[in-house]
Structure formats: C-alpha cells, structure tokens
C-alpha cells in the first residue's frame, strides 16, 4: 500500500473534515461562536535546509538520527522481564514498517522530524477486523495540525500535500514523538529554540565564505584627488548603453579584476592617481578559529551531542569514553523512554493490558573495548547473572549445547544447587545420607 493510498484510507469514515480556512502549520481550536479559527501560527526561525548547511547542525542531526535508528527493538513482559521472540508486531518492528522503508530508514526519518521540526508523526494503519497495526506511514510534520473538538478531545488533522484534502485521525492511530514541549501536546523544534545561535553561526559562515571569495581582503578604499564626474555611459555586453555613476563603474572594474580566490594576490595597476587602502582585519586578528569553536560548542549543547561526536574539541580517549556514556544517559535515554512509552501505548492496542512493553536496547552504545567487554561478561557469568547463551545472544552468535546453565561462585556449580553446595562446603565436603540420596 502506497503512502497516498494510506492517507486516503485514513480519511474514510472519519469525523467531518475541518473548514477550508485551515492552512498547514497552524493549531486549530473550536470556538463556540464562529466555528473553526486560527489560534497561533507556528514560526520557524531558520528553515531546515538552511540549518543543515551548518556543518555542526548537520553532524548533530546525523548522530542523533542514526543512533536511534540502530537501537535494537524488543518486546518485554514487564512482570518477568522476559523478551518475546515472536509477536504479531514483529513484522513492522523488526523487518519493514511499510512497503517503502526499512526500520532503519523509518526510525531515522522520525528522529529527523522530531529534532528539526519538533514533531515526528506516523499514521498507524490497522487491520479493520482485529485492530492490529499493519503498517506505519510517516506523515510530513508541516502538514499535520492538532485540534480539539467541543468535548476537549484531541484530533490530528492531516492536509494531503498533493490533493489538499483534510483528514481527521484519532490520537490512538498516530504515533507522535515530541521534542521539548511547553504544553505536552506539541514539540518545539531545536531550530526555533537555538535560533540566535544558529543565526550567528550562519552569519559567521557567510562572512568567512565572503572573505575567501574576496581573496582574503574583503574591503578597502580607493581614493583619488581627481574629479570622477557625475555620470558616464557604459556599453553593456549585449550592445546596449547604460548610464552609470563613475564610482560604481570603478568599483565593478576593481572587483572584476581582484575579487575571488582565483584573483587573490594579483598585482594591482592604478592610474588616475588612485590609491588603495585596505581597512579589514585578517582572520587571525578576528580570531576566527576560537569563535568557531565557541559556536560549535553552543550548537552541540542544544542538541545534547558531545563535542567529540561532532569532530570538535581536544578531549582525551578517557574523557571521550565518559562523554559517550553521558550521551547515552542524558540524551538517548530520554528519546528511548519517550519512544518506548508512545509505541507501547498505541502499537499494543487492543492488548494494552497484557503487561507488555516495547523498548530499545541502549547497551549497544555502552560496550567498551574488547578486554573490558570480556571482563564484564566474565563477571556477570561468575555471579550467575548471565549464562553462556545470554552472552552469545548479545554478540549475535548462536546457542551452544549446555549454554543455558547458570553458575554460582561456589566452584562455579549450577545456580539451582547453590544452597546444597554451600552446605557441603560448610561441612567440609561431606553430605549426610539423605542429601546423598537426593
């Protein structure tokens, strides 16, 4: 089923559509006097296309979206902590959420929308007979609006980007991943919250580009004691004549000869008593390197990404390892918790009371080097927390015969015989007749 077909199906047999005064990117509420009205129009300080041209923003978005996309998804029984190896949601969670995407592409797109636009939306296409989810269709955030009806219930209104038709979707049929929010209903884009920092970074980037485009000397003064006159007629390339100010003609002639990286360091030949006086500072005087590091750090703070993941800073290996752990704890854990709760609440319908939870495995980012990982596995196996098969599963390796047995610290005996082995050790290795018979 294509995205277009899915959106059309989503609009069938729904509540009446909203009136045509709706425009994408607006919050709709219901007024008792004059019907639907526009409460507030969302504004974005910087478009996503412009923001992604800033290298630090591009890298931070790539780190966050890829990190969430690679997390393994599993369904766990909350009471026993047992993972379900087979479940009806396995196809869309572990294989293909829709006909056009893999789970990696889907998760990365949803994370991009949440980070850059403040909200990630996906329509849950359900089986009409069972109500079980069959596909997850991402919705463009710019065409989704949240409204409330007279009873105070939330509805997601989707404006089809091709046909312009409006469809009302129930909240339980829409996965909604929110960025930072002030009302708990809609997220606020990082681009909006970091608008001042991003504008400064973009302006600095443009200035630096202009500096190199101008040959390293962006400005100066041409002076002469002669009178250049009022206006002159200049022949254009197409053969026409144009009246120009002589100062503007002189400026264009100078820039044509000396502007740009290809014309840098060319020898200038001046006549008519012209003198050139540069007035700009060099990049060294302006301390571009230091200011650029400050801008990178500011952007990374908004996204919650460590400097070393943005290829910046001068941290050591040990500090980078600790920063990576903090990135998992204080950035990814928040996203994983939000996504897990949203998925559990809506994808497990109508079996929400079965005690199951949808979670993502964060341990893939907490593995150290090979020696540290081996020591960690050895310690957990010696205390009986992991079996050989548990360790092999974490390494994506098959089970081995007898690998499911767990051992305790008393000479690494089976865990279920730990009490007996403790008694035997206390008795000096002797057992009474009843113990021996057992």
C-alpha positions in Angstrom: 0.0 0.0 0.0 1.5 3.4 -1.0 1.6 6.4 1.2 -1.0 8.2 -0.9 -3.4 5.2 -0.6 -2.8 5.0 3.1 -3.6 8.7 3.6 -6.8 8.3 1.5 -7.9 5.3 3.6 -7.1 7.2 6.8 -9.7 9.8 5.8 -12.6 7.4 5.2 -15.3 7.0 7.8 -13.9 9.7 10.0 -15.4 12.8 11.7 -16.4 15.7 9.4 -13.4 17.5 7.9 -12.4 20.9 9.1 -13.3 24.0 7.1 -11.1 25.3 4.3 -9.7 28.3 6.3 -7.1 25.8 7.7 -3.5 26.2 6.5 -0.6 23.8 7.1 1.5 24.6 10.2 -1.3 26.1 12.4 -3.1 25.0 15.6 -6.8 24.7 15.2 -9.3 25.1 18.1 -13.1 25.2 18.2 -14.8 28.4 19.1 -18.5 28.2 20.1 -19.4 31.4 18.3 -17.7 31.4 14.9 -16.6 27.8 14.3 -13.0 26.9 13.5 -10.5 29.7 13.9 -6.7 30.0 13.9 -5.2 30.3 17.3 -1.5 30.5 16.6 0.8 30.1 13.6 4.0 28.3 14.2 7.1 30.1 13.0 10.5 28.6 12.4 13.4 30.9 12.9 15.5 29.1 10.3 14.4 26.6 7.7 15.7 23.0 7.9 17.5 23.4 4.6 19.5 26.4 5.8 20.2 24.9 9.2 21.5 21.6 7.6 24.1 23.7 5.7 25.8 24.4 9.0 28.2 21.6 9.5 27.7 21.2 13.2 23.9 21.1 12.9 24.2 18.5 10.1 26.6 16.3 12.2 24.4 16.6 15.3 21.3 15.6 13.4 23.1 12.7 11.8 24.4 11.5 15.2 21.0 11.6 16.9 19.0 10.1 14.0 21.5 7.3 13.3 21.9 6.5 17.0 18.1 6.0 17.4 17.9 4.1 14.2 20.5 1.4 15.1 18.9 0.6 18.5 17.6 -3.0 18.6 13.8 -3.1 19.4 12.3 -5.8 21.6 9.0 -6.6 23.3 9.3 -7.4 27.0 6.9 -8.8 29.6 7.1 -6.2 32.4 6.5 -8.7 35.3 9.0 -11.3 34.3 11.4 -9.1 32.2 11.2 -11.9 29.6 11.7 -10.9 26.0 9.2 -12.1 23.4 10.9 -13.7 20.5 7.7 -13.9 18.5 4.9 -11.4 18.4 2.3 -10.1 16.0 4.2 -6.7 15.8 7.4 -8.4 14.8 7.0 -7.7 11.1 6.7 -3.9 11.4 9.1 -3.5 14.4 11.9 -5.8 13.2 11.5 -6.0 9.4 9.5 -3.5 7.4 7.2 -0.8 8.9 5.8 0.0 5.5 6.4 -1.1 1.9 8.8 1.8 1.1 11.2 1.7 4.1 13.3 -0.5 6.3 13.1 0.0 10.0 16.4 1.9 10.0 15.1 4.4 7.4 11.8 4.8 9.2 13.4 5.5 12.6 16.0 7.9 11.2 13.2 9.8 9.3 11.1 10.0 12.5 14.1 11.3 14.5 15.0 13.9 11.9 11.4 15.2 12.0 11.4 15.3 15.8 14.7 17.1 16.0 14.4 19.5 13.1 10.7 20.2 13.1 9.8 19.5 16.7 7.4 16.6 16.0 7.6 13.2 14.3 4.2 11.8 13.2 3.4 8.3 11.8 -0.1 7.1 10.9 -0.9 3.6 12.2 -2.7 1.7 9.5 -4.7 -1.1 11.3 -6.4 -4.2 10.2 -10.1 -3.5 10.1 -11.1 -6.8 11.7 -8.6 -7.1 14.5 -7.4 -3.6 15.0 -3.8 -4.8 15.0 -1.2 -2.4 13.3 -0.2 -3.5 9.8 1.9 -0.5 8.6 3.5 2.7 10.0 3.2 5.6 7.5 5.3 8.7 8.3 3.4 12.0 7.9 5.1 15.2 6.9 5.1 17.4 10.1 4.4 20.6 8.1 1.0 19.1 7.0 -0.2 17.9 10.4 -2.1 20.0 12.9 -3.5 19.2 16.3 -7.1 20.4 17.1 -9.6 19.9 19.9 -13.3 19.3 19.5 -16.1 20.6 21.7 -15.6 17.8 24.2 -11.9 18.6 24.5 -10.7 15.5 22.7 -7.5 15.8 20.5 -7.6 15.1 16.8 -4.7 15.0 14.3 -5.7 16.8 11.1 -3.6 15.9 8.0 -3.6 18.1 4.9 -2.7 15.9 2.0 0.3 17.6 0.3 -0.9 16.6 -3.2 -4.7 16.8 -3.2 -5.1 19.3 -0.3 -7.8 17.2 1.2 -8.1 17.2 5.0 -8.4 14.0 7.1 -9.1 13.7 10.9 -7.1 11.0 12.6 -7.7 9.7 16.2 -4.8 10.1 18.6 -4.5 6.3 19.1 -3.9 6.0 15.4 -1.0 8.4 15.3 2.5 7.9 16.8 3.6 11.3 17.9 7.2 11.8 19.1 7.7 15.3 20.6 10.7 17.4 21.1 10.9 19.8 24.0 7.3 20.9 24.8 5.7 23.6 26.9 2.2 22.2 26.8 2.7 18.5 26.5 0.8 18.4 23.1 3.2 19.8 20.5 7.0 19.8 20.4 9.2 22.9 19.8 12.0 22.5 17.2 15.6 22.8 18.3 16.0 25.2 15.3 13.5 27.5 17.0 15.0 27.3 20.4 18.5 27.8 19.1 17.6 30.5 16.5 20.0 33.1 17.8 23.0 30.7 18.0 22.2 29.3 14.5 21.8 32.8 13.0 25.1 33.8 14.4 26.8 30.7 13.1 25.2 31.2 9.7 26.3 34.8 9.6 29.8 33.9 10.5 29.9 31.2 7.9 28.7 33.7 5.3 31.4 36.2 6.4 34.1 33.6 6.2 32.9 32.5 2.8 32.8 36.1 1.7 36.3 36.6 3.0 37.7 33.8 0.9 35.6 34.8 -2.1 37.1 38.2 -1.9 40.6 36.9 -2.0 41.3 37.3 1.7 40.8 41.0 1.6 37.1 41.7 1.8 37.1 45.5 1.9 39.2 48.6 1.3 39.2 52.2 0.0 40.1 53.5 -3.4 41.0 57.2 -3.2 41.9 59.8 -5.9 42.4 63.6 -6.0 40.7 63.7 -9.4 37.1 64.5 -10.0 35.4 61.4 -11.4 32.4 63.4 -12.7 28.7 62.8 -12.3 27.6 60.1 -14.8 29.1 58.2 -17.7 27.6 56.0 -20.4 28.9 52.4 -20.5 28.3 49.9 -23.2 26.9 46.5 -21.9 27.8 43.0 -23.2 24.5 42.9 -25.2 25.4 46.1 -27.1 23.1 48.4 -25.2 24.3 51.5 -23.4 23.7 52.2 -19.7 24.2 55.4 -17.6 26.2 54.7 -14.5 27.8 56.5 -11.6 31.6 56.6 -12.2 32.3 55.5 -8.7 30.1 52.4 -9.2 31.8 51.7 -12.6 35.2 51.9 -10.9 34.1 49.6 -8.1 32.8 47.0 -10.5 36.0 47.2 -12.6 38.2 46.7 -9.5 36.1 43.7 -8.2 36.1 42.1 -11.6 39.9 42.1 -11.6 40.7 41.4 -8.0 37.8 39.7 -6.3 37.7 35.9 -5.8 40.1 33.2 -4.8 41.4 32.9 -8.4 42.4 36.6 -8.4 44.0 36.7 -5.0 47.4 38.2 -4.7 47.3 39.7 -8.2 49.3 42.9 -8.7 47.1 46.0 -9.0 47.9 48.7 -11.5 46.3 52.0 -10.6 46.0 55.1 -12.8 44.3 58.5 -12.5 46.1 59.0 -9.2 44.2 56.1 -7.5 45.4 54.8 -4.2 44.2 51.6 -2.4 44.0 51.4 1.4 42.8 48.1 3.0 40.7 48.5 6.1 39.7 45.0 7.0 41.1 42.7 9.7 42.6 39.4 8.9 41.2 36.1 10.0 43.9 35.8 12.6 43.1 39.3 14.1 39.4 38.4 14.3 40.3 35.0 16.0 38.0 33.0 13.7 39.3 29.7 15.0 38.4 30.5 18.6 35.0 31.9 17.8 34.2 29.0 15.6 34.9 26.5 18.5 32.5 28.5 20.7 29.8 28.3 18.1 30.3 24.6 17.7 30.0 24.1 21.4 26.8 26.2 21.6 25.1 24.2 18.9 26.2 20.8 20.5 24.7 21.9 23.8 21.3 22.5 22.2 21.3 19.1 20.5 22.8 17.3 23.5 25.7 15.8 21.5 29.3 15.6 22.9 31.9 17.7 21.1 34.0 14.6 20.1 31.0 13.2 18.2 30.9 16.5 16.2 34.6 16.1 15.4 35.4 19.1 17.7 37.3 19.6 20.9 40.6 18.2 22.2 39.4 15.6 24.7 41.4 12.5 25.6 40.3 9.0 24.9 39.2 8.5 28.5 37.2 11.7 28.6 35.6 10.8 25.2 34.5 7.4 26.6 32.9 9.1 29.6 31.2 11.7 27.3 29.8 8.8 25.3 28.3 7.3 28.4 26.8 10.6 29.4 25.4 11.0 25.8 23.5 7.7 26.3 22.3 8.5 29.8 21.3 12.1 29.3 20.3 12.3 25.7 19.5 8.9 24.1 17.8 7.6 27.2 15.2 10.4 27.1 14.4 9.7 23.5 14.3 5.9 24.1 11.9 6.4 27.0 9.6 8.6 25.1 9.5 6.4 22.0 9.0 3.3 24.1 6.1 4.7 26.0 4.4 6.1 22.8 4.9 2.8 21.0 3.6 0.7 23.9 0.6 2.9 24.4 -0.6 2.8 20.7 1.0 -0.2 18.9 0.0 -2.8 21.5 -3.7 -1.8 21.2 -6.1 -3.5 21.8 -3.9 -5.7 24.0 -2.5 -2.9 26.1 -3.4 -4.7 29.4 -1.2 -7.7 28.6 1.7 -6.3 30.6 4.0 -6.0 27.6 6.4 -3.1 26.9 8.2 -2.0 23.7 11.7 -1.0 24.4 15.0 -0.3 22.7 18.4 -1.7 23.7 20.8 1.0 24.7 23.6 -1.3 25.7 24.9 -1.3 22.2 26.5 2.1 23.0 27.8 1.1 26.4 30.2 -1.5 25.3 33.9 -0.8 25.9 36.9 -2.2 24.2 37.3 -5.9 23.8 39.2 -6.5 27.0 36.7 -4.5 29.1 33.8 -6.2 27.4 35.3 -9.7 28.1 35.8 -8.8 31.7 32.3 -7.6 32.0 30.8 -10.8 30.6 33.1 -12.9 32.8 32.0 -11.1 35.9 28.3 -11.4 35.1 28.7 -15.1 34.3 30.5 -15.8 37.6 27.8 -14.3 39.7 25.1 -16.2 37.8 23.5 -13.1 36.1 24.4 -14.3 32.6 24.7 -17.8 31.0 26.9 -18.6 28.0 23.8 -18.4 25.8 22.9 -14.9 27.2 26.4 -13.7 26.3 26.3 -15.3 22.9 22.9 -13.6 22.2 24.4 -10.2 23.0 27.2 -10.9 20.5 24.7 -12.1 17.8 26.0 -15.7 18.0 24.1 -18.9 18.1 23.5 -21.0 21.2 25.7 -23.9 22.2 24.8 -27.2 23.9 24.6 -26.7 27.7 25.0 -23.0 27.3 21.8 -22.2 29.1 23.1 -23.4 32.5 23.9 -20.6 35.0 26.7 -21.0 37.6 27.3 -19.6 41.1 30.5 -18.7 42.8 30.9 -22.0 44.7 33.3 -23.6 42.3 31.0 -22.5 39.5 28.3 -25.0 40.3 24.8 -24.9 38.9 22.8 -22.0 40.3 19.8 -24.1 41.3 22.2 -26.3 43.6 23.8 -23.3 45.2 22.2 -23.9 48.7 23.3 -27.6 48.7 26.8 -26.7 47.6 27.0 -24.2 50.3 26.0 -26.8 52.9 28.5 -29.3 51.5 31.3 -26.7 51.6 30.4 -25.8 55.2 30.5 -29.5 56.2 33.9 -29.9 54.7 32.8 -31.6 51.6 30.6 -34.2 53.4 26.9 -35.0 52.9 24.5 -36.8 55.1 22.7 -39.9 53.8 19.5 -38.0 52.9 21.5 -35.4 50.9 23.4 -38.2 49.1 20.2 -40.0 48.2 18.8 -36.8 46.7 
